[in-house]
Amino acid sequence: MNDKLSRFTRYAVAAIALIFGLATIVSGGQVLFGDAAARAAAGSYMSFVVWFNFLAGFAYVVAAAGLATGQAWAARLALVIAVATALAFLVFGLFALAGTPFESRTVGAMTLRTALWAGIAWFARRRAGVL
């Protein structure tokens, strides 16, 4: 991969991580700190999942900055985010199997988050030469 394409791809991945992080902070913040209507619109959510995702959003933004600047730690942070998200998803699944009410869209959202960060971690390590 030539240097120009590699740089463009690195910036594109960082932009995706940044946009995803900012959207995560906003959406989680609306549920956690918004009015009753915002919480009602979220449906039967599990608080720990919303808190996890809200806080992870800040890590997404930090990872995006590291990815954009080619920092080695960004690949490790992306991997930590992917693993932590997968673990949160697992715990969510255990609670759901135990009968805790949940929103079915959470399954899709957590699948997307886990896959996205696994992909970003792979990219950062293999394609961008970050690690």
N, CA, C and O atoms as a Tinker XYZ file with bonds, in Angstrom:
   524  protein
     1  N      0.857000   -1.170000    0.000000    73     2
     2  CA     0.000000    0.000000    0.000000    64     1     3
     3  C      0.901000    1.230000    0.000000    63     2     4     5
     4  O      1.815000    1.335000    0.818000    81     3
     5  N      0.643000    2.160000   -0.918000    73     3     6
     6  CA     1.513000    3.329000   -0.952000    64     5     7
     7  C      1.220000    4.252000    0.222000    63     6     8     9
     8  O      0.167000    4.168000    0.854000    81     7
     9  N      2.170000    5.129000    0.497000    73     7    10
    10  CA     2.087000    5.977000    1.683000    64     9    11
    11  C      0.874000    6.900000    1.661000    63    10    12    13
    12  O      0.230000    7.102000    2.691000    81    11
    13  N      0.558000    7.459000    0.500000    73    11    14
    14  CA    -0.569000    8.385000    0.400000    64    13    15
    15  C     -1.893000    7.673000    0.693000    63    14    16    17
    16  O     -2.728000    8.189000    1.435000    81    15
    17  N     -2.079000    6.494000    0.111000    73    15    18
    18  CA    -3.286000    5.713000    0.353000    64    17    19
    19  C     -3.343000    5.271000    1.806000    63    18    20    21
    20  O     -4.407000    5.303000    2.424000    81    19
    21  N     -2.209000    4.858000    2.354000    73    19    22
    22  CA    -2.155000    4.436000    3.743000    64    21    23
    23  C     -2.557000    5.575000    4.680000    63    22    24    25
    24  O     -3.309000    5.366000    5.632000    81    23
    25  N     -2.057000    6.773000    4.408000    73    23    26
    26  CA    -2.395000    7.934000    5.233000    64    25    27
    27  C     -3.886000    8.247000    5.122000    63    26    28    29
    28  O     -4.545000    8.509000    6.128000    81    27
    29  N     -4.417000    8.220000    3.893000    73    27    30
    30  CA    -5.840000    8.486000    3.692000    64    29    31
    31  C     -6.688000    7.467000    4.451000    63    30    32    33
    32  O     -7.655000    7.830000    5.121000    81    31
    33  N     -6.319000    6.199000    4.342000    73    31    34
    34  CA    -7.072000    5.144000    5.013000    64    33    35
    35  C     -7.012000    5.317000    6.524000    63    34    36    37
    36  O     -8.018000    5.151000    7.214000    81    35
    37  N     -5.835000    5.649000    7.032000    73    35    38
    38  CA    -5.685000    5.873000    8.474000    64    37    39
    39  C     -6.587000    7.006000    8.939000    63    38    40    41
    40  O     -7.248000    6.890000    9.971000    81    39
    41  N     -6.619000    8.103000    8.185000    73    39    42
    42  CA    -7.485000    9.229000    8.542000    64    41    43
    43  C     -8.958000    8.855000    8.437000    63    42    44    45
    44  O     -9.769000    9.285000    9.258000    81    43
    45  N     -9.305000    8.065000    7.442000    73    43    46
    46  CA   -10.699000    7.643000    7.279000    64    45    47
    47  C    -11.149000    6.786000    8.461000    63    46    48    49
    48  O    -12.245000    6.973000    8.991000    81    47
    49  N    -10.301000    5.851000    8.867000    73    47    50
    50  CA   -10.630000    5.003000   10.015000    64    49    51
    51  C    -10.716000    5.850000   11.283000    63    50    52    53
    52  O    -11.611000    5.647000   12.103000    81    51
    53  N     -9.803000    6.787000   11.448000    73    51    54
    54  CA    -9.843000    7.680000   12.610000    64    53    55
    55  C    -11.119000    8.516000   12.604000    63    54    56    57
    56  O    -11.718000    8.739000   13.656000    81    55
    57  N    -11.537000    8.977000   11.435000    73    55    58
    58  CA   -12.766000    9.774000   11.331000    64    57    59
    59  C    -13.984000    8.939000   11.711000    63    58    60    61
    60  O    -14.882000    9.424000   12.399000    81    59
    61  N    -14.014000    7.697000   11.267000    73    59    62
    62  CA   -15.119000    6.806000   11.641000    64    61    63
    63  C    -15.147000    6.623000   13.155000    63    62    64    65
    64  O    -16.210000    6.702000   13.771000    81    63
    65  N    -13.984000    6.379000   13.756000    73    63    66
    66  CA   -13.904000    6.206000   15.207000    64    65    67
    67  C    -14.350000    7.471000   15.929000    63    66    68    69
    68  O    -15.056000    7.394000   16.935000    81    67
    69  N    -13.945000    8.633000   15.427000    73    67    70
    70  CA   -14.319000    9.903000   16.052000    64    69    71
    71  C    -15.822000   10.136000   15.965000    63    70    72    73
    72  O    -16.460000   10.460000   16.966000    81    71
    73  N    -16.381000    9.975000   14.787000    73    71    74
    74  CA   -17.821000   10.192000   14.612000    64    73    75
    75  C    -18.612000    9.212000   15.471000    63    74    76    77
    76  O    -19.589000    9.592000   16.116000    81    75
    77  N    -18.190000    7.963000   15.479000    73    75    78
    78  CA   -18.855000    6.946000   16.285000    64    77    79
    79  C    -18.750000    7.293000   17.770000    63    78    80    81
    80  O    -19.714000    7.127000   18.518000    81    79
    81  N    -17.585000    7.772000   18.196000    73    79    82
    82  CA   -17.396000    8.150000   19.592000    64    81    83
    83  C    -18.268000    9.318000   20.000000    63    82    84    85
    84  O    -18.908000    9.283000   21.050000    81    83
    85  N    -18.296000   10.352000   19.173000    73    83    86
    86  CA   -19.122000   11.518000   19.497000    64    85    87
    87  C    -20.603000   11.156000   19.519000    63    86    88    89
    88  O    -21.340000   11.606000   20.397000    81    87
    89  N    -21.039000   10.351000   18.563000    73    87    90
    90  CA   -22.440000    9.919000   18.532000    64    89    91
    91  C    -22.779000    9.082000   19.765000    63    90    92    93
    92  O    -23.878000    9.188000   20.310000    81    91
    93  N    -21.835000    8.254000   20.198000    73    91    94
    94  CA   -22.034000    7.418000   21.380000    64    93    95
    95  C    -22.156000    8.269000   22.637000    63    94    96    97
    96  O    -23.009000    8.008000   23.485000    81    95
    97  N    -21.313000    9.277000   22.758000    73    95    98
    98  CA   -21.374000   10.173000   23.918000    64    97    99
    99  C    -22.709000   10.910000   23.946000    63    98   100   101
   100  O    -23.351000   11.001000   24.993000    81    99
   101  N    -23.121000   11.430000   22.806000    73    99   102
   102  CA   -24.380000   12.185000   22.743000    64   101   103
   103  C    -25.568000   11.283000   23.061000    63   102   104   105
   104  O    -26.405000   11.630000   23.894000    81   103
   105  N    -25.647000   10.128000   22.401000    73   103   106
   106  CA   -26.815000    9.266000   22.611000    64   105   107
   107  C    -26.856000    8.710000   24.033000    63   106   108   109
   108  O    -27.920000    8.666000   24.650000    81   107
   109  N    -25.716000    8.290000   24.552000    73   107   110
   110  CA   -25.678000    7.804000   25.926000    64   109   111
   111  C    -25.979000    8.906000   26.922000    63   110   112   113
   112  O    -26.686000    8.685000   27.905000    81   111
   113  N    -25.445000   10.092000   26.671000    73   111   114
   114  CA   -25.697000   11.232000   27.550000    64   113   115
   115  C    -27.161000   11.614000   27.594000    63   114   116   117
   116  O    -27.669000   12.003000   28.646000    81   115
   117  N    -27.848000   11.509000   26.463000    73   115   118
   118  CA   -29.277000   11.826000   26.433000    64   117   119
   119  C    -30.064000   10.865000   27.312000    63   118   120   121
   120  O    -30.988000   11.278000   28.013000    81   119
   121  N    -29.706000    9.595000   27.278000    73   119   122
   122  CA   -30.412000    8.611000   28.102000    64   121   123
   123  C    -30.053000    8.797000   29.574000    63   122   124   125
   124  O    -30.931000    8.762000   30.436000    81   123
   125  N    -28.776000    8.993000   29.863000    73   123   126
   126  CA   -28.336000    9.084000   31.255000    64   125   127
   127  C    -28.705000   10.396000   31.926000    63   126   128   129
   128  O    -29.064000   10.417000   33.103000    81   127
   129  N    -28.619000   11.491000   31.180000    73   127   130
   130  CA   -28.793000   12.810000   31.789000    64   129   131
   131  C    -29.984000   13.582000   31.243000    63   130   132   133
   132  O    -30.252000   14.705000   31.669000    81   131
   133  N    -30.688000   12.984000   30.308000    73   131   134
   134  CA   -31.830000   13.656000   29.698000    64   133   135
   135  C    -33.074000   13.550000   30.563000    63   134   136   137
   136  O    -33.050000   13.028000   31.678000    81   135
   137  N    -34.150000   14.062000   30.011000    73   135   138
   138  CA   -35.413000   14.043000   30.744000    64   137   139
   139  C    -36.077000   12.668000   30.646000    63   138   140   141
   140  O    -35.551000   11.743000   30.027000    81   139
   141  N    -37.237000   12.566000   31.270000    73   139   142
   142  CA   -37.961000   11.297000   31.296000    64   141   143
   143  C    -38.330000   10.833000   29.892000    63   142   144   145
   144  O    -38.355000    9.634000   29.616000    81   143
   145  N    -38.612000   11.774000   29.014000    73   143   146
   146  CA   -38.969000   11.413000   27.638000    64   145   147
   147  C    -37.799000   10.731000   26.926000    63   146   148   149
   148  O    -38.002000    9.786000   26.163000    81   147
   149  N    -36.584000   11.204000   27.173000    73   147   150
   150  CA   -35.399000   10.595000   26.553000    64   149   151
   151  C    -35.196000    9.179000   27.068000    63   150   152   153
   152  O    -34.858000    8.273000   26.306000    81   151
   153  N    -35.402000    8.996000   28.361000    73   151   154
   154  CA   -35.263000    7.651000   28.932000    64   153   155
   155  C    -36.368000    6.725000   28.427000    63   154   156   157
   156  O    -36.125000    5.550000   28.153000    81   155
   157  N    -37.570000    7.258000   28.310000    73   155   158
   158  CA   -38.687000    6.450000   27.808000    64   157   159
   159  C    -38.447000    6.036000   26.355000    63   158   160   161
   160  O    -38.768000    4.916000   25.959000    81   159
   161  N    -37.887000    6.944000   25.577000    73   159   162
   162  CA   -37.609000    6.640000   24.166000    64   161   163
   163  C    -36.571000    5.529000   24.031000    63   162   164   165
   164  O    -36.557000    4.806000   23.034000    81   163
   165  N    -35.708000    5.395000   25.030000    73   163   166
   166  CA   -34.676000    4.354000   24.991000    64   165   167
   167  C    -35.259000    2.972000   25.270000    63   166   168   169
   168  O    -34.639000    1.960000   24.945000    81   167
   169  N    -36.432000    2.924000   25.862000    73   167   170
   170  CA   -37.085000    1.645000   26.122000    64   169   171
   171  C    -36.496000    0.919000   27.310000    63   170   172   173
   172  O    -36.023000    1.540000   28.262000    81   171
   173  N    -36.527000   -0.401000   27.249000    73   171   174
   174  CA   -36.051000   -1.257000   28.343000    64   173   175
   175  C    -34.549000   -1.469000   28.219000    63   174   176   177
   176  O    -34.091000   -2.535000   27.807000    81   175
   177  N    -33.805000   -0.464000   28.574000    73   175   178
   178  CA   -32.351000   -0.559000   28.465000    64   177   179
   179  C    -31.762000   -1.032000   29.785000    63   178   180   181
   180  O    -32.356000   -0.853000   30.848000    81   179
   181  N    -30.595000   -1.632000   29.700000    73   179   182
   182  CA   -29.852000   -2.024000   30.898000    64   181   183
   183  C    -28.888000   -0.890000   31.210000    63   182   184   185
   184  O    -28.058000   -0.518000   30.380000    81   183
   185  N    -29.005000   -0.350000   32.404000    73   183   186
   186  CA   -28.206000    0.825000   32.781000    64   185   187
   187  C    -26.709000    0.607000   32.589000    63   186   188   189
   188  O    -26.008000    1.497000   32.106000    81   187
   189  N    -26.217000   -0.568000   32.962000    73   187   190
   190  CA   -24.770000   -0.775000   32.860000    64   189   191
   191  C    -24.302000   -0.713000   31.409000    63   190   192   193
   192  O    -23.180000   -0.283000   31.142000    81   191
   193  N    -25.146000   -1.135000   30.473000    73   191   194
   194  CA   -24.768000   -1.079000   29.060000    64   193   195
   195  C    -24.689000    0.373000   28.600000    63   194   196   197
   196  O    -23.765000    0.750000   27.879000    81   195
   197  N    -25.657000    1.184000   29.017000    73   195   198
   198  CA   -25.650000    2.600000   28.627000    64   197   199
   199  C    -24.444000    3.304000   29.242000    63   198   200   201
   200  O    -23.768000    4.079000   28.566000    81   199
   201  N    -24.171000    3.038000   30.520000    73   199   202
   202  CA   -23.007000    3.656000   31.163000    64   201   203
   203  C    -21.707000    3.199000   30.499000    63   202   204   205
   204  O    -20.813000    4.007000   30.249000    81   203
   205  N    -21.610000    1.906000   30.218000    73   203   206
   206  CA   -20.407000    1.398000   29.556000    64   205   207
   207  C    -20.202000    2.103000   28.221000    63   206   208   209
   208  O    -19.116000    2.609000   27.940000    81   207
   209  N    -21.241000    2.133000   27.408000    73   207   210
   210  CA   -21.115000    2.737000   26.082000    64   209   211
   211  C    -20.821000    4.232000   26.166000    63   210   212   213
   212  O    -20.015000    4.749000   25.393000    81   211
   213  N    -21.465000    4.927000   27.095000    73   211   214
   214  CA   -21.219000    6.362000   27.265000    64   213   215
   215  C    -19.750000    6.614000   27.600000    63   214   216   217
   216  O    -19.103000    7.455000   26.976000    81   215
   217  N    -19.231000    5.891000   28.576000    73   215   218
   218  CA   -17.829000    6.075000   28.969000    64   217   219
   219  C    -16.878000    5.608000   27.870000    63   218   220   221
   220  O    -15.836000    6.222000   27.643000    81   219
   221  N    -17.239000    4.525000   27.191000    73   219   222
   222  CA   -16.404000    4.034000   26.090000    64   221   223
   223  C    -16.326000    5.061000   24.971000    63   222   224   225
   224  O    -15.323000    5.127000   24.261000    81   223
   225  N    -17.373000    5.859000   24.804000    73   223   226
   226  CA   -17.362000    6.892000   23.770000    64   225   227
   227  C    -16.174000    7.833000   23.911000    63   226   228   229
   228  O    -15.607000    8.274000   22.911000    81   227
   229  N    -15.795000    8.139000   25.142000    73   227   230
   230  CA   -14.634000    9.004000   25.362000    64   229   231
   231  C    -13.343000    8.285000   24.940000    63   230   232   233
   232  O    -12.430000    8.899000   24.388000    81   231
   233  N    -13.287000    6.977000   25.210000    73   231   234
   234  CA   -12.130000    6.196000   24.757000    64   233   235
   235  C    -12.084000    6.142000   23.234000    63   234   236   237
   236  O    -11.001000    6.140000   22.648000    81   235
   237  N    -13.258000    6.097000   22.583000    73   235   238
   238  CA   -13.303000    6.107000   21.115000    64   237   239
   239  C    -12.659000    7.380000   20.572000    63   238   240   241
   240  O    -11.901000    7.340000   19.603000    81   239
   241  N    -12.971000    8.504000   21.205000    73   239   242
   242  CA   -12.433000    9.792000   20.749000    64   241   243
   243  C    -10.915000    9.824000   20.931000    63   242   244   245
   244  O    -10.193000   10.287000   20.047000    81   243
   245  N    -10.436000    9.338000   22.064000    73   243   246
   246  CA    -8.988000    9.291000   22.309000    64   245   247
   247  C     -8.319000    8.363000   21.295000    63   246   248   249
   248  O     -7.268000    8.692000   20.746000    81   247
   249  N     -8.927000    7.210000   21.051000    73   247   250
   250  CA    -8.369000    6.275000   20.068000    64   249   251
   251  C     -8.336000    6.908000   18.681000    63   250   252   253
   252  O     -7.373000    6.725000   17.936000    81   251
   253  N     -9.375000    7.645000   18.336000    73   251   254
   254  CA    -9.415000    8.315000   17.024000    64   253   255
   255  C     -8.246000    9.275000   16.868000    63   254   256   257
   256  O     -7.613000    9.328000   15.814000    81   255
   257  N     -7.961000   10.034000   17.923000    73   255   258
   258  CA    -6.834000   10.972000   17.865000    64   257   259
   259  C     -5.517000   10.221000   17.683000    63   258   260   261
   260  O     -4.665000   10.632000   16.895000    81   259
   261  N     -5.357000    9.127000   18.409000    73   259   262
   262  CA    -4.143000    8.326000   18.277000    64   261   263
   263  C     -4.015000    7.680000   16.911000    63   262   264   265
   264  O     -2.921000    7.617000   16.350000    81   263
   265  N     -5.120000    7.202000   16.376000    73   263   266
   266  CA    -5.098000    6.600000   15.038000    64   265   267
   267  C     -4.727000    7.632000   13.985000    63   266   268   269
   268  O     -3.934000    7.354000   13.085000    81   267
   269  N     -5.300000    8.817000   14.098000    73   267   270
   270  CA    -5.037000    9.871000   13.109000    64   269   271
   271  C     -3.574000   10.288000   13.102000    63   270   272   273
   272  O     -3.025000   10.649000   12.061000    81   271
   273  N     -2.951000   10.236000   14.267000    73   271   274
   274  CA    -1.559000   10.673000   14.366000    64   273   275
   275  C     -0.566000    9.511000   14.319000    63   274   276   277
   276  O      0.639000    9.714000   14.470000    81   275
   277  N     -1.076000    8.285000   14.108000    73   275   278
   278  CA    -0.199000    7.126000   13.957000    64   277   279
   279  C      0.496000    6.685000   15.230000    63   278   280   281
   280  O      1.615000    6.174000   15.181000    81   279
   281  N     -0.149000    6.873000   16.363000    73   279   282
   282  CA     0.453000    6.493000   17.641000    64   281   283
   283  C      0.334000    4.987000   17.873000    63   282   284   285
   284  O     -0.717000    4.402000   17.611000    81   283
   285  N      1.386000    4.366000   18.354000    73   283   286
   286  CA     1.383000    2.919000   18.599000    64   285   287
   287  C      0.349000    2.528000   19.646000    63   286   288   289
   288  O     -0.271000    1.470000   19.540000    81   287
   289  N      0.159000    3.367000   20.647000    73   287   290
   290  CA    -0.793000    3.036000   21.700000    64   289   291
   291  C     -2.229000    2.983000   21.191000    63   290   292   293
   292  O     -3.078000    2.365000   21.833000    81   291
   293  N     -2.521000    3.607000   20.066000    73   291   294
   294  CA    -3.886000    3.625000   19.538000    64   293   295
   295  C     -4.348000    2.225000   19.151000    63   294   296   297
   296  O     -5.515000    1.883000   19.345000    81   295
   297  N     -3.453000    1.419000   18.609000    73   295   298
   298  CA    -3.812000    0.042000   18.251000    64   297   299
   299  C     -4.127000   -0.764000   19.503000    63   298   300   301
   300  O     -5.072000   -1.553000   19.520000    81   299
   301  N     -3.338000   -0.563000   20.544000    73   299   302
   302  CA    -3.598000   -1.272000   21.800000    64   301   303
   303  C     -4.908000   -0.803000   22.422000    63   302   304   305
   304  O     -5.676000   -1.616000   22.937000    81   303
   305  N     -5.170000    0.507000   22.379000    73   303   306
   306  CA    -6.424000    1.027000   22.919000    64   305   307
   307  C     -7.611000    0.484000   22.129000    63   306   308   309
   308  O     -8.631000    0.128000   22.719000    81   307
   309  N     -7.495000    0.417000   20.819000    73   307   310
   310  CA    -8.579000   -0.135000   19.995000    64   309   311
   311  C     -8.851000   -1.590000   20.373000    63   310   312   313
   312  O    -10.006000   -2.013000   20.427000    81   311
   313  N     -7.797000   -2.349000   20.633000    73   311   314
   314  CA    -7.976000   -3.741000   21.051000    64   313   315
   315  C     -8.643000   -3.815000   22.422000    63   314   316   317
   316  O     -9.531000   -4.641000   22.634000    81   315
   317  N     -8.227000   -2.967000   23.346000    73   315   318
   318  CA    -8.850000   -2.930000   24.674000    64   317   319
   319  C    -10.336000   -2.585000   24.543000    63   318   320   321
   320  O    -11.176000   -3.201000   25.199000    81   319
   321  N    -10.658000   -1.612000   23.707000    73   319   322
   322  CA   -12.057000   -1.234000   23.487000    64   321   323
   323  C    -12.838000   -2.420000   22.923000    63   322   324   325
   324  O    -13.946000   -2.704000   23.378000    81   323
   325  N    -12.272000   -3.111000   21.941000    73   323   326
   326  CA   -12.954000   -4.261000   21.329000    64   325   327
   327  C    -13.212000   -5.361000   22.355000    63   326   328   329
   328  O    -14.315000   -5.902000   22.425000    81   327
   329  N    -12.203000   -5.687000   23.143000    73   327   330
   330  CA   -12.349000   -6.751000   24.140000    64   329   331
   331  C    -13.337000   -6.336000   25.227000    63   330   332   333
   332  O    -14.196000   -7.128000   25.615000    81   331
   333  N    -13.226000   -5.111000   25.719000    73   331   334
   334  CA   -14.143000   -4.632000   26.755000    64   333   335
   335  C    -15.581000   -4.617000   26.246000    63   334   336   337
   336  O    -16.505000   -4.968000   26.978000    81   335
   337  N    -15.767000   -4.214000   25.002000    73   335   338
   338  CA   -17.110000   -4.190000   24.419000    64   337   339
   339  C    -17.660000   -5.606000   24.292000    63   338   340   341
   340  O    -18.832000   -5.849000   24.581000    81   339
   341  N    -16.819000   -6.536000   23.863000    73   339   342
   342  CA   -17.254000   -7.933000   23.760000    64   341   343
   343  C    -17.637000   -8.486000   25.133000    63   342   344   345
   344  O    -18.614000   -9.225000   25.255000    81   343
   345  N    -16.877000   -8.135000   26.156000    73   343   346
   346  CA   -17.200000   -8.592000   27.512000    64   345   347
   347  C    -18.502000   -7.973000   28.010000    63   346   348   349
   348  O    -19.320000   -8.661000   28.620000    81   347
   349  N    -18.701000   -6.682000   27.756000    73   347   350
   350  CA   -19.959000   -6.031000   28.138000    64   349   351
   351  C    -21.130000   -6.681000   27.405000    63   350   352   353
   352  O    -22.200000   -6.872000   27.983000    81   351
   353  N    -20.925000   -7.019000   26.135000    73   351   354
   354  CA   -21.947000   -7.691000   25.339000    64   353   355
   355  C    -22.260000   -9.062000   25.935000    63   354   356   357
   356  O    -23.424000   -9.457000   26.010000    81   355
   357  N    -21.237000   -9.778000   26.354000    73   355   358
   358  CA   -21.426000  -11.079000   26.987000    64   357   359
   359  C    -22.252000  -10.946000   28.266000    63   358   360   361
   360  O    -23.195000  -11.708000   28.480000    81   359
   361  N    -21.904000   -9.989000   29.107000    73   359   362
   362  CA   -22.647000   -9.777000   30.352000    64   361   363
   363  C    -24.092000   -9.388000   30.037000    63   362   364   365
   364  O    -25.023000   -9.869000   30.683000    81   363
   365  N    -24.275000   -8.520000   29.048000    73   363   366
   366  CA   -25.622000   -8.166000   28.600000    64   365   367
   367  C    -26.391000   -9.434000   28.226000    63   366   368   369
   368  O    -27.536000   -9.615000   28.639000    81   367
   369  N    -25.758000  -10.306000   27.445000    73   367   370
   370  CA   -26.404000  -11.545000   27.022000    64   369   371
   371  C    -26.785000  -12.430000   28.195000    63   370   372   373
   372  O    -27.858000  -13.033000   28.195000    81   371
   373  N    -25.919000  -12.512000   29.189000    73   371   374
   374  CA   -26.222000  -13.317000   30.375000    64   373   375
   375  C    -27.420000  -12.751000   31.126000    63   374   376   377
   376  O    -28.290000  -13.503000   31.566000    81   375
   377  N    -27.471000  -11.431000   31.274000    73   375   378
   378  CA   -28.623000  -10.803000   31.924000    64   377   379
   379  C    -29.896000  -11.041000   31.111000    63   378   380   381
   380  O    -30.952000  -11.331000   31.675000    81   379
   381  N    -29.794000  -10.918000   29.800000    73   379   382
   382  CA   -30.961000  -11.136000   28.936000    64   381   383
   383  C    -31.453000  -12.581000   29.060000    63   382   384   385
   384  O    -32.656000  -12.825000   29.153000    81   383
   385  N    -30.521000  -13.533000   29.061000    73   383   386
   386  CA   -30.899000  -14.942000   29.212000    64   385   387
   387  C    -31.528000  -15.226000   30.570000    63   386   388   389
   388  O    -32.352000  -16.130000   30.704000    81   387
   389  N    -31.133000  -14.446000   31.577000    73   387   390
   390  CA   -31.686000  -14.615000   32.920000    64   389   391
   391  C    -33.063000  -13.964000   33.055000    63   390   392   393
   392  O    -33.702000  -14.067000   34.102000    81   391
   393  N    -33.512000  -13.298000   32.002000    73   391   394
   394  CA   -34.857000  -12.730000   32.032000    64   393   395
   395  C    -34.943000  -11.231000   32.235000    63   394   396   397
   396  O    -36.043000  -10.686000   32.324000    81   395
   397  N    -33.811000  -10.554000   32.311000    73   395   398
   398  CA   -33.839000   -9.096000   32.440000    64   397   399
   399  C    -34.387000   -8.497000   31.146000    63   398   400   401
   400  O    -33.916000   -8.831000   30.059000    81   399
   401  N    -35.388000   -7.607000   31.262000    73   399   402
   402  CA   -35.927000   -6.984000   30.044000    64   401   403
   403  C    -34.839000   -6.193000   29.311000    63   402   404   405
   404  O    -33.972000   -5.577000   29.931000    81   403
   405  N    -34.908000   -6.225000   27.978000    73   403   406
   406  CA   -33.920000   -5.505000   27.178000    64   405   407
   407  C    -34.536000   -5.094000   25.853000    63   406   408   409
   408  O    -35.551000   -5.637000   25.416000    81   407
   409  N    -33.897000   -4.125000   25.234000    73   407   410
   410  CA   -34.290000   -3.689000   23.895000    64   409   411
   411  C    -33.575000   -4.570000   22.881000    63   410   412   413
   412  O    -32.360000   -4.750000   22.966000    81   411
   413  N    -34.305000   -5.114000   21.933000    73   411   414
   414  CA   -33.675000   -5.985000   20.932000    64   413   415
   415  C    -32.665000   -5.216000   20.085000    63   414   416   417
   416  O    -31.713000   -5.803000   19.571000    81   415
   417  N    -32.866000   -3.915000   19.937000    73   415   418
   418  CA   -31.905000   -3.132000   19.143000    64   417   419
   419  C    -30.532000   -3.083000   19.814000    63   418   420   421
   420  O    -29.528000   -2.808000   19.157000    81   419
   421  N    -30.488000   -3.352000   21.122000    73   419   422
   422  CA   -29.205000   -3.385000   21.822000    64   421   423
   423  C    -28.329000   -4.514000   21.280000    63   422   424   425
   424  O    -27.108000   -4.377000   21.207000    81   423
   425  N    -28.949000   -5.616000   20.906000    73   423   426
   426  CA   -28.190000   -6.738000   20.343000    64   425   427
   427  C    -27.473000   -6.282000   19.073000    63   426   428   429
   428  O    -26.284000   -6.548000   18.896000    81   427
   429  N    -28.193000   -5.601000   18.198000    73   427   430
   430  CA   -27.585000   -5.095000   16.965000    64   429   431
   431  C    -26.520000   -4.053000   17.237000    63   430   432   433
   432  O    -25.457000   -4.056000   16.616000    81   431
   433  N    -26.814000   -3.154000   18.178000    73   431   434
   434  CA   -25.863000   -2.080000   18.493000    64   433   435
   435  C    -24.569000   -2.642000   19.077000    63   434   436   437
   436  O    -23.478000   -2.203000   18.711000    81   435
   437  N    -24.687000   -3.598000   19.973000    73   435   438
   438  CA   -23.484000   -4.172000   20.582000    64   437   439
   439  C    -22.715000   -5.042000   19.587000    63   438   440   441
   440  O    -21.487000   -5.112000   19.633000    81   439
   441  N    -23.444000   -5.700000   18.693000    73   439   442
   442  CA   -22.771000   -6.459000   17.631000    64   441   443
   443  C    -21.966000   -5.511000   16.753000    63   442   444   445
   444  O    -20.808000   -5.777000   16.432000    81   443
   445  N    -22.594000   -4.399000   16.367000    73   443   446
   446  CA   -21.907000   -3.399000   15.545000    64   445   447
   447  C    -20.687000   -2.843000   16.268000    63   446   448   449
   448  O    -19.610000   -2.751000   15.678000    81   447
   449  N    -20.839000   -2.472000   17.533000    73   447   450
   450  CA   -19.722000   -1.904000   18.298000    64   449   451
   451  C    -18.557000   -2.893000   18.400000    63   450   452   453
   452  O    -17.399000   -2.528000   18.196000    81   451
   453  N    -18.877000   -4.133000   18.716000    73   451   454
   454  CA   -17.830000   -5.145000   18.860000    64   453   455
   455  C    -17.110000   -5.373000   17.534000    63   454   456   457
   456  O    -15.880000   -5.406000   17.484000    81   455
   457  N    -17.879000   -5.530000   16.470000    73   455   458
   458  CA   -17.280000   -5.767000   15.151000    64   457   459
   459  C    -16.480000   -4.558000   14.679000    63   458   460   461
   460  O    -15.385000   -4.707000   14.137000    81   459
   461  N    -17.023000   -3.363000   14.885000    73   459   462
   462  CA   -16.328000   -2.147000   14.456000    64   461   463
   463  C    -14.975000   -2.025000   15.144000    63   462   464   465
   464  O    -13.968000   -1.768000   14.485000    81   463
   465  N    -14.941000   -2.206000   16.457000    73   463   466
   466  CA   -13.680000   -2.031000   17.180000    64   465   467
   467  C    -12.714000   -3.183000   16.959000    63   466   468   469
   468  O    -11.500000   -2.990000   17.006000    81   467
   469  N    -13.237000   -4.378000   16.719000    73   467   470
   470  CA   -12.340000   -5.474000   16.335000    64   469   471
   471  C    -11.700000   -5.155000   14.988000    63   470   472   473
   472  O    -10.509000   -5.396000   14.785000    81   471
   473  N    -12.492000   -4.616000   14.077000    73   471   474
   474  CA   -11.963000   -4.233000   12.765000    64   473   475
   475  C    -10.965000   -3.097000   12.848000    63   474   476   477
   476  O     -9.936000   -3.119000   12.173000    81   475
   477  N    -11.263000   -2.105000   13.670000    73   475   478
   478  CA   -10.334000   -0.985000   13.826000    64   477   479
   479  C     -9.027000   -1.464000   14.455000    63   478   480   481
   480  O     -7.945000   -1.050000   14.039000    81   479
   481  N     -9.130000   -2.335000   15.455000    73   479   482
   482  CA    -7.917000   -2.868000   16.095000    64   481   483
   483  C     -7.086000   -3.652000   15.083000    63   482   484   485
   484  O     -5.862000   -3.519000   15.050000    81   483
   485  N     -7.737000   -4.462000   14.266000    73   483   486
   486  CA    -7.026000   -5.220000   13.235000    64   485   487
   487  C     -6.366000   -4.265000   12.243000    63   486   488   489
   488  O     -5.193000   -4.418000   11.902000    81   487
   489  N     -7.136000   -3.284000   11.789000    73   487   490
   490  CA    -6.601000   -2.304000   10.838000    64   489   491
   491  C     -5.383000   -1.588000   11.419000    63   490   492   493
   492  O     -4.344000   -1.481000   10.768000    81   491
   493  N     -5.523000   -1.101000   12.644000    73   491   494
   494  CA    -4.446000   -0.325000   13.260000    64   493   495
   495  C     -3.174000   -1.159000   13.383000    63   494   496   497
   496  O     -2.065000   -0.649000   13.226000    81   495
   497  N     -3.347000   -2.414000   13.659000    73   495   498
   498  CA    -2.176000   -3.281000   13.825000    64   497   499
   499  C     -1.585000   -3.706000   12.484000    63   498   500   501
   500  O     -0.365000   -3.701000   12.319000    81   499
   501  N     -2.424000   -4.070000   11.535000    73   499   502
   502  CA    -1.954000   -4.677000   10.289000    64   501   503
   503  C     -1.783000   -3.703000    9.132000    63   502   504   505
   504  O     -0.769000   -3.746000    8.436000    81   503
   505  N     -2.738000   -2.847000    8.922000    73   503   506
   506  CA    -2.751000   -2.032000    7.716000    64   505   507
   507  C     -2.023000   -0.707000    7.855000    63   506   508   509
   508  O     -1.289000   -0.295000    6.956000    81   507
   509  N     -2.225000   -0.056000    8.959000    73   507   510
   510  CA    -1.651000    1.283000    9.097000    64   509   511
   511  C     -0.244000    1.257000    9.665000    63   510   512   513
   512  O      0.440000    2.280000    9.674000    81   511
   513  N      0.190000    0.112000   10.133000    73   511   514
   514  CA     1.517000    0.042000   10.723000    64   513   515
   515  C      1.612000    0.833000   12.010000    63   514   516   517
   516  O      2.684000    1.316000   12.374000    81   515
   517  N      0.478000    0.965000   12.705000    73   515   518
   518  CA     0.466000    1.745000   13.937000    64   517   519
   519  C      1.200000    1.013000   15.040000    63   518   520   521
   520  O      1.839000    1.646000   15.881000    81   519
   521  N      1.122000   -0.302000   15.054000    73   519   522
   522  CA     1.765000   -1.055000   16.132000    64   521   523
   523  C      2.959000   -1.811000   15.596000    63   522   524
   524  O      3.637000   -2.508000   16.351000    81   523
